[in-house]
Amino acid sequence: MNAAKLIDHIFGKSLSCAAFSRALTETPRFGQFVEKHCDKIRKKIRRTRGDTDAVKDVLAELWVAYCLLHVDRFSDVQYEAYGDSVAGPDLTVTCCGCSGLVFNVEVKRILRTEVERRFLAWLRQLKDSIRKTPSGLAVSVHIGNKDYFDDETGLLDRLEARSEEVTGYIRRAIAASDSEMAPGSKKDLFVPGFEGAFELELRKPQRASSSGYTAYYRGSFPLFVTHKEFRKFGDEICDPAHLGQMRPDMINVLAIATDSGTHDELDLDQALASLKQRAAEEDNEFFIKKGFKGAGDFITLFERLSGIVLAGAFFPVRSGPKTLWRNSRAERQVPTGICDQVQAMVCQVPISFESFIHDADRLATKSGGSAKA
């Protein structure tokens, strides 16, 4: 089954899914994996009922499989090998050259914060407005500086409140500059009321675009840090449903993917330190609220977790994941050779996680009804 037919079968209609289609065609092992499990994937997508986040969760599992299948040493990757009726990990990997060593990978995704979602919705409207403005210019947008780094929510409130005013100014600035600027020239403008925090970079290419409309050339934006990001890592780790899927007497790796730019390895370190401290202090009340029988129950299940690997927006494709944390208290340790392969696997793939899930909104809308914002 070719890529177009697989996408049609899984998502219900023929769609243009650039990254997913590219992964299927350029990575034969991944194409074979998806074809083998296409009915299962189709069923999981149907269960999302148009929820974009749920679609992204399924795509996260497939992207981690895509990464694993780029490692020649990983001779086989199975999807939900323990069946639907038994709580088990998402992926089971067989290694060649290691006496048939098998390890499990459970995939979890950390969602963007509410502030990130609001900003991206605001930015999407701004980009649409710029691209609908007739001109021969190219525009980049730069928002935020050190004075606003700890006050991003306040800045966003102002951007949202003055959205129409900002959009009107930008459209007028584009129209005026288009007639004034010479080909090959560039100029910068601060948006009134946001001096030092919201700058437009206008360029007039030597050769005008054939579309007749303004081109959008991205830019730079603030990180909407809440300083509570570590709690999301803690929620993923300190979950009896997640740890309960780790098989005893096996190597179990938790792969955490995110398209959020505000979660990194320092947050993971903070989350682990907090959980270890609570376990050492036998904070039974905390762990009972999380769904465990107590601190001892958490420790027992936690010892099944061999390691955690991070991948996503903050972890560039060419440098790979910045962290593979190894649990020194685990029943089964990740061998150094496998650790190196898992640590480096993301840098071997040409398609980033962010690109892989880029079409999730449309996929959710087509496969399960109306996509959620």
N, C-alpha and C positions, 0 to 999 in steps of 0.2 A: 504494500500500500504506500503510495507516494505521500509527500508532505501535505499537499492540498486535500487529499482524501482523508488523511488522518485528522487534520484540523476540522474538516467538515463532519466527520464521524463523532469526534469528541465534543465539539462545541455546538453542533446542530446546524450550522449554516457555513457556507464558504466565507471566510474572513481573511483580511490581509493582516497577518500576525508576523511582522517582519522578523523579530528576534527568535520567536519560537520556530517559525518555518526554517530560518537559517540554521538553528541548532539541529533540527531534524535532518536537513540535507547535507550539512557540512560535517556532522559527526555520526557516521553510520551506526556505531554502537548505541548511541542515544536513540536514533531512529528505530532500531530494532527493539530497544527497551520499551519505547512508547507504543510501538505496534503490538508487542507481546501483551502489554497491560492496558491497551486502549479502552477495553470495555470497563475495566475498573476505574480508569481515569474519567471516562465519560460519566459513570455513575456518581463519582465524587463531585464532579462539576455540576451535575443536575441537582445534587443535594444543597448546593450553595444558594439556590433560589434567587439568583440575581444579586447576591451580596458580594460587592467588590472585594472586601477584605477576605471573605471566605475563598474566593477565587485565587487571590494572592497567596493564601495559605497552601492551596494545592500546587500552585506554580512554584512555590518555595521548595516543596518536596521534590518536584521534577528538576528544578535547577540544581539542587544538591546532587541528585542522581546524575545529571549532566556533567557536573564537576568530577564526580567519582569515576565516571566512564571515560574521562580523559587520561586517567592514570593507568598505564599499561599493566602495572603490577596488580591492579584490581581486576581479576579475570572475570568476575561475575558480580552483578548487582541485582538483587531481587527486591521487588516492591511488596511490602506487607506480607512477607514470607510466612508469618505465623497464622495468617488467615484473619477473616473478619470477626470470627467468634471469640478470638483470644486477644487480650490486650498485649500488643507487641510493638516493636519499633517500626518506623516507616521503611527503612532500608536495611538490607543485610548484604554484606560485602564479603566476597571470598578472595583471598590473596594467593597469587602463585609464588612459588619460591619460598614459602613460609610453612611448609608441611600442611598446606590447605587451611591456614589460619582464617577464621571467620570472625567478623565483628559487626556490630549493629550500629546504626545511625538513626537517632530520633531527630526530626527537624521541627524547629519552632521559629516563628517569625515575630519580631517586635514591631508593633505598629508605630506609625508616626504620631507625634503628640497632637493634641487638639489645636494648639497654636500653629504648628506646622501646616496642618490641614487648612486652617483659615488663611494663612499666608499664600499657600499654593493656589487656593481658589481665587483669591484676590489677584495674584499674579497671572493666572490663566485668563481672567477677564481683561487685564491690561494688555497682555500679548495679543489677544484677539483684536482689541481696539487698534493697536499699532499696525497690525498686519492688514487691517481693512482701510487704512489711511492711504490715499493715493500719493505717491512720491517716488523719487528715484533714490531715496536714502536707505541706509542701514542703521538701525538703532540698537544700542546696548544699554541696559539698565543696571545701575550700581546703587545698592541700598544698604545703609548701615555703616557705622564706624565705631571706634572704640568708645565714644561717648554714649552709644546706644546699646553696647553689647550686653549690659545687665538690665536693659529696660526695653527688650524687644516687644513685649506685650503692649507696652504703652505706645510704642512706635506703630505697631500694627493697628491698634485702636484708631489712631489718627489717620492712617492710610485708608482704612475702611470707611471712616466717617467722611473723608474728603475725596472719595473715589471718583465721583463725577467731575469734581473740580480739577483733580489731577489729570484725569483722562482728557478733559477739554483743553487744558494747558498743553499737554504733550501733542495733541493733534494740531493745535495752532502753531506750536513751535516747529513741527515737522513741515507744515505747509510753508511757513515763512522761510525756513532754512533751505528748503528745496530750491527756491527761486534765487537765493543769495549765494549758496555755496558753489565753489568751482569743483569740477571733477577731480578726485584724488584728495580733497581737503577733509578736514576733521574739526569738530568743535565740541566743547563740553558745556552743558547748561545745568544749573541746579534748579530743581523744581521749587517754586516759591512756597515758603512756609516750611520747607524741609532742607534748608541750606546746611550743607555739611553732612547730610544724611541720605539724600536722594538725588543722584546725578544721572543725567542723560548723556550718552556719548553718541554723537551724530557723525556719520561718515557718508561721503558721496563717492561711490565707486567710479573708477575711470569709465566703466561700461555700465550703462543703466540696465536694470532688470527688465526683462521682457514682460513681466507680469503687470508692471505699472503701479504696483503697490509697495509699501514700505516693508523692508526685510527686518526680521528681529534676530539679533545676534547675541542672545542671552546676556550674561553679565555676572555680577557678584552680589551675594545676598547674605544677610546675617544668619547666625545660628541661634535658633530659638531655644536656648538652654534654660531648663527649669531648675537644675541642680538636684533633681529627684529622679534622674534617668536610671540610676542604679536599682531603684525599686522594681522596674520592669524586668530586669535581669533576675532579681530575687524572686519575683512571682513565677517566672518560667522554671527556675531551678527548684524552688520550694513549693512544688506541686505534686501531691501524691499520685495524681493521674499520670504525670510525666515520668516521675521516677519509678512508678509501678510498672511502666512498660520496659524498663531496663531488665534484661534477662539475667538471672543469677548465673555465676560461673562463666560469664562471657565478657568480652570487651565491649563496652557500651559508650558511644560518643554522642554528645548532644551538639547538633549544629544549629546555631542561632543566626538567622538571616534577618536583615532589616534594610528598608529603604529610607529610614530616618537618618538624618545627618547629625543627630545629637546624642547618639549612643555609641560609646567606644569601649576599648578594653579597660580603661580606668574605671568605668562604671561597673564592669564585670568584677574587677578586683574588689571594689567597695562592697558589692552585693555579697560576694563569697566571704569576705571578712566579717560582715554583719551576721550572716547565717552561722558561721563557725563560732562566733562569740555567743550567740543565743543558744547554740547547741551545748557549748562548754558550760554555760550558766544554767543549763537544764531549764530553759524558759518554756515549760510545757504549755502554758496558756497560749503563747504565740503559735506554737506548732499545731496545737489542737484547732485553733482558729483557721489555720491553713489546710486542715483536713487530715492531719496525721493523728495518731494516738498519743503522741507526745514527742519529746526531744529524742528519746531512744529509738522510736519508730523512724523518725527522719534520718538519724545517723545510719541505721541499718540499710535503708533504701539508698541513701546518699553514697554508701560504699560500693554500690553497683555501678555508679557513674565513673567511668575511666577518664573522661576528658571532655572539654568543651572547645569547639572551634567557632570563631566569629567570621562572618562575611556579610558584606552589604555596602551601603552608600559610603561609609567612612573608610572602606577598605578597598583601595584601587585595584583594578584587575591586574595590573602589571606588578604590583608588589605583594599580592596575595593577602590572606587574612593576617592581621597583626598579632593575633593571639591564638595559641592552642594551649589551653590550661590543662595540666595533667594533675589528676587527683591522687595525691600521695597516699591517701587512705583507701583507695579503691581495691576491691578484691582482685581484679585483673587489671594490670597496668598496660598501657599502650606501648608496644615495642618501639624502640627508637626509630627503626626503619620505617614503620608504618606512621609514626608520629611525623616524621619528616615529609612523607608523601601527603598526608592529610593537611599538614601545615602549608604545603606549597601548591596544593591542587588548584586553588582558585586562580593563581597566576598562570596556569596552563590553559585556561579557557578564554576564548575571544569575546564572549558575551557576558557582561556583568549582570548581577542580580537585578539592578535597577532597570536595565534594558529588557531583561527577560520578562519582567512583570509589567512593562510599559503599557501593554494593550489590555490590562485587566478590566478596566472600565467597560470597554466595548465587548469584551468576552463575556462579562457578567450580564450585560444588557441583552446580548443575543442568546445566551444559553439558559438564562433563568428568569427572565422578566426584567423589571426596571432595576438598574444598578443603584446602589446606595451612594450617597455623596461621600 
